[in-house]
């Protein structure tokens, strides 16, 4: 079934993307028997302008997914046919799609807020009462981050110091010669990204947002001479800012990148520290790397690493930005005696639940410690 209502289209739904200005509260019994219509009113009256823009987008997405699920199940969107069994079936569907328990819970919470609001406005709209009432959250798995062992860190750094070889052109014409790098390869940049993540524990988005001006010092010569360097005003979650320090490896890797590669991709007005290769079709106007590009870089490095290491216990793939953040956090916890204040300062966390995850080693490391007793 496809029908048109205002600027909302039911079918393969394209709704809730944008709504016009807030309207006066309608007469509830005049609203059609339509989930879509009630969702539109809910967004206009209870969400837009009330919740933050980011939260509004998430609620919109979650409700859109439920509406599409309901339409696919029944071929209509009658709100009077919505029961608890439909919400439970949607939850199972989300789980089967591979979404994490926390993500599924977030979807159910958005839907529950909507159905509670509807039930408050019109207690008889749902035939069997609020369909999301009484549905419990999924249990969350234990917070056990993945941290690299000392051996893995050493072999990862070893590979990064040889990244140029992996980016060289292949083919018979280069046999026995020094093959040039592929046009858009940036091995010095990729090496610097790995070393900075390992020495600072930055989140992926925090790394992407870095500007050269935040580096102190920020020239190749000064970075090579410096006994201490830092990145100031790292913007974290919740509007927080912090300063992070760079290891000797990270200082040298950044110096090499600034000297050998960055100037190929930057102008004097380019603020971003890490840049996409000039000439890439998908390159942003300001040249800044995207979060997805960071993922791709690390995944490729992880695959190259594992191809050289015969011991599967030392394999890294899939290598992710958070693996390097967790590795830094465990080392910091060890050095500071798990000082929660220092962990909070350097990691940019405000939740003790997440701080505590870094004071306990993953199972494989804990098992090794017990074996050595």
C-alpha positions in Angstrom: 0.0 0.0 0.0 1.3 3.4 -0.9 -0.5 6.6 0.0 0.5 10.2 0.2 0.0 12.4 3.2 1.5 15.8 3.3 5.2 15.4 2.6 5.3 11.8 3.9 5.3 8.8 1.7 4.3 5.4 2.9 5.7 2.3 1.1 9.4 2.3 1.1 9.1 5.1 3.6 10.8 8.4 3.1 9.5 10.2 6.1 10.6 12.1 9.2 13.6 13.4 7.3 12.3 17.0 7.7 9.2 18.4 9.1 7.8 21.9 8.8 7.1 24.2 11.7 5.4 22.9 14.8 1.6 22.9 14.6 -1.1 23.2 17.2 -2.2 20.1 19.0 -4.7 18.2 16.8 -7.9 16.5 17.8 -6.6 13.0 18.3 -9.8 11.3 17.1 -9.5 13.1 13.8 -6.1 11.5 13.0 -6.3 8.6 10.6 -5.7 5.0 11.7 -2.1 5.3 10.5 1.2 4.7 12.3 2.8 7.1 9.9 0.4 9.9 10.7 0.9 9.5 14.5 4.6 9.3 14.1 4.5 12.6 12.2 2.5 14.3 15.0 4.9 12.8 17.6 7.9 14.2 15.9 6.4 17.6 15.5 5.0 17.9 19.0 7.4 16.0 21.2 10.7 15.7 19.5 11.7 18.4 17.0 12.9 21.4 18.9 12.7 19.5 22.2 15.5 17.0 21.7 18.9 17.7 20.2 19.4 17.5 16.5 21.5 14.4 16.8 19.0 12.6 19.0 16.1 13.8 16.8 17.8 12.1 13.8 18.2 8.8 15.7 14.6 8.8 16.8 13.5 9.5 13.3 15.7 6.6 11.9 14.4 4.2 14.5 10.7 4.9 14.0 11.3 4.8 10.2 12.7 1.3 10.5 9.8 0.1 12.6 7.3 1.6 10.1 9.0 -0.2 7.2 9.0 -3.4 9.2 5.3 -3.1 10.0 4.5 -2.3 6.3 6.5 -5.3 5.1 4.7 -7.5 7.6 1.1 -6.5 6.9 0.9 -4.4 3.8 -0.6 -1.5 5.8 0.3 0.8 8.6 -2.9 0.8 10.7 -2.0 1.7 14.3 -5.0 -0.1 15.6 -3.4 -3.4 14.5 -0.1 -2.8 16.3 0.4 -5.3 19.2 3.2 -6.3 21.5 3.9 -9.3 19.3 4.9 -6.9 16.5 7.4 -5.1 18.7 8.9 -8.4 19.8 9.1 -9.6 16.2 10.8 -6.3 15.2 13.3 -6.8 18.1 14.1 -10.3 16.8 14.5 -8.9 13.3 17.0 -6.3 14.5 19.0 -9.0 16.3 19.0 -11.2 13.2 20.4 -8.3 11.2 23.5 -8.4 13.5 22.9 -5.2 15.4 24.5 -5.1 18.9 22.3 -5.5 22.0 22.8 -1.8 22.9 21.8 -0.7 19.4 18.7 -2.9 19.5 17.8 -1.5 22.9 18.2 2.1 21.6 15.7 1.3 18.8 13.2 -0.2 21.3 13.6 2.8 23.5 12.7 5.2 20.7 9.6 3.1 19.8 8.6 2.8 23.4 8.7 6.6 23.9 6.5 7.0 20.8 3.9 4.4 21.9 3.8 5.7 25.4 3.1 9.2 24.1 0.4 7.9 21.8 -1.2 5.9 24.7 -1.2 9.0 26.8 -2.9 11.1 24.2 -5.5 8.5 23.3 -5.7 5.5 25.7 -7.9 3.6 23.2 -5.8 4.0 20.1 -3.9 0.7 20.7 -6.4 -2.2 20.9 -4.5 -4.0 23.7 -2.7 -1.1 25.3 0.8 0.2 24.9 2.5 -2.4 22.7 6.0 -1.6 23.9 5.1 -1.7 27.6 6.8 -4.4 29.6 9.4 -5.3 26.9 12.7 -5.6 28.7 16.0 -4.5 27.4 18.4 -7.1 26.0 21.2 -8.0 28.3 24.5 -6.3 27.4 27.7 -8.4 27.0 30.5 -7.6 29.5 32.6 -4.6 28.7 35.7 -6.4 27.5 37.7 -4.3 25.0 40.3 -5.8 22.8 43.9 -4.7 23.5 47.0 -5.7 21.5 49.7 -7.6 23.3 53.3 -6.3 23.5 54.3 -8.7 20.8 51.4 -7.6 18.5 52.3 -3.9 19.0 56.0 -4.6 18.2 55.2 -6.5 15.0 52.6 -3.9 14.0 55.2 -1.1 14.3 57.7 -3.2 12.5 55.3 -3.5 9.5 54.5 0.2 9.6 58.2 1.1 9.4 58.2 -0.9 6.1 54.9 0.3 4.7 56.5 1.8 1.5 57.2 -1.7 0.2 53.6 -2.7 0.5 52.5 0.4 -1.5 54.9 -0.1 -4.4 53.6 -0.9 -7.9 53.7 -4.6 -8.9 54.5 -6.2 -12.2 57.3 -7.6 -14.3 58.5 -4.2 -15.5 59.6 -3.4 -11.9 61.4 -6.7 -11.3 64.9 -6.0 -9.9 64.2 -2.3 -9.8 63.0 0.2 -7.1 59.3 0.3 -8.0 57.5 3.6 -7.5 54.6 4.0 -5.2 51.0 3.8 -6.4 49.6 7.2 -7.3 47.3 7.6 -4.3 49.4 5.6 -1.8 50.4 7.5 1.4 52.5 5.1 3.5 54.0 7.8 5.7 50.6 9.2 6.5 49.2 5.7 7.4 52.2 5.0 9.6 51.7 8.2 11.4 48.0 7.4 12.0 48.9 4.1 13.6 51.6 5.5 15.8 49.4 8.5 16.9 46.5 6.3 17.8 48.8 3.9 19.8 50.4 6.8 21.8 47.3 8.9 22.4 44.2 6.7 22.6 42.3 9.1 20.3 38.9 8.1 19.0 38.6 7.7 15.3 36.5 11.0 14.9 39.0 12.8 17.1 41.8 11.8 14.9 39.9 12.9 11.8 39.2 16.3 13.3 42.8 17.1 14.1 44.4 20.2 12.6 48.1 20.9 12.2 47.8 24.0 14.5 46.9 21.7 17.4 50.3 20.0 17.2 53.0 21.5 19.5 55.6 21.6 17.9 54.2 21.3 14.4 57.2 21.3 12.0 59.3 18.3 11.0 62.5 19.8 12.4 61.1 20.7 15.8 59.3 17.3 16.1 62.5 15.5 15.6 64.4 17.5 18.2 61.6 17.7 20.8 61.8 15.6 23.9 58.1 16.2 24.4 55.2 17.0 22.0 51.5 17.2 22.5 48.2 17.7 20.7 46.1 20.4 22.3 42.4 20.9 22.5 41.3 17.5 21.3 37.5 17.8 20.9 35.8 14.7 22.5 32.3 13.6 23.2 30.0 15.9 25.0 31.9 19.0 24.1 34.9 18.1 26.1 38.5 19.1 25.3 41.8 17.5 26.5 45.5 17.5 25.8 47.3 14.3 24.7 51.0 13.6 24.5 53.0 12.0 21.7 55.5 9.1 22.1 58.9 9.3 20.4 57.7 6.9 17.7 54.6 9.1 17.0 56.7 12.3 16.9 59.1 10.9 14.4 56.3 9.4 12.3 54.5 12.7 12.2 57.7 14.5 11.2 58.2 12.1 8.3 54.6 12.5 7.2 54.8 16.3 7.3 58.1 16.4 5.5 57.5 13.7 2.8 53.8 13.5 2.0 51.5 16.1 3.4 52.6 18.9 1.2 51.5 16.9 -1.9 47.9 17.1 -0.7 47.7 20.4 1.1 47.7 24.1 0.4 48.7 26.8 2.8 45.1 27.2 3.8 44.5 23.5 4.5 44.0 23.1 8.3 43.5 19.3 8.6 46.4 17.2 9.8 45.6 13.9 8.0 44.6 14.4 4.3 43.3 12.2 1.5 45.5 11.9 -1.6 45.0 14.8 -4.0 43.2 13.6 -7.2 41.0 11.0 -5.4 37.4 11.3 -6.8 35.9 10.9 -3.4 38.2 13.5 -1.7 36.4 16.1 0.4 36.8 19.8 -0.6 39.0 20.5 2.4 41.0 17.2 1.9 40.3 15.9 5.3 40.2 12.1 5.7 36.9 10.5 6.5 36.3 8.1 9.4 35.6 5.3 6.9 39.0 5.9 5.3 40.6 5.4 8.7 38.9 2.1 9.0 40.0 1.0 5.5 43.6 2.0 6.2 43.8 0.0 9.5 42.0 -3.0 8.0 44.5 -3.2 5.2 47.5 -2.8 7.5 46.0 -5.6 9.7 45.7 -7.9 6.7 49.3 -7.2 5.6 50.5 -7.9 9.2 48.7 -11.2 9.5 50.0 -12.4 6.1 53.6 -12.1 7.5 52.9 -13.7 10.9 52.4 -17.4 10.9 51.2 -17.6 14.5 47.4 -17.1 14.4 47.4 -16.0 18.1 49.3 -12.8 17.0 47.0 -11.9 14.2 45.3 -8.5 14.3 42.5 -8.7 11.7 40.2 -7.0 11.7 42.3 -4.1 13.0 40.1 -1.2 14.2 40.8 2.2 15.6 39.3 1.3 19.0 41.7 -1.6 19.3 44.6 0.9 19.4 42.6 3.1 21.8 42.1 0.2 24.1 45.8 -0.8 23.9 46.8 2.7 24.9 44.2 2.7 27.8 45.5 -0.6 29.2 49.0 0.7 29.2 48.0 4.0 30.8 46.0 2.1 33.5 49.1 -0.1 34.2 51.4 2.9 34.4 49.1 5.0 36.6 47.9 2.2 38.9 44.5 2.5 37.2 44.1 6.1 38.5 40.5 6.9 37.4 41.2 10.6 37.2 44.1 10.2 34.9 42.2 7.7 32.7 39.3 10.2 32.5 41.6 13.1 31.6 43.5 11.3 28.9 40.7 9.2 27.3 38.0 11.9 27.4 35.5 9.6 29.2 32.9 10.8 31.7 31.3 7.4 32.5 32.8 5.3 35.2 31.4 2.2 33.5 33.7 2.8 30.6 36.7 3.9 32.7 36.4 0.6 34.7 36.7 -1.5 31.5 40.4 -0.4 31.2 41.3 -1.5 34.7 40.7 -5.2 34.0 42.6 -7.1 31.3 40.8 -9.1 28.5 40.3 -12.8 29.2 43.4 -13.9 27.2 45.7 -11.6 29.1 44.1 -12.5 32.4 44.6 -16.2 31.6 48.3 -15.6 30.8 48.8 -13.8 34.1 47.3 -16.7 36.1 49.4 -19.2 34.2 52.5 -17.3 35.3 51.6 -17.4 39.0 
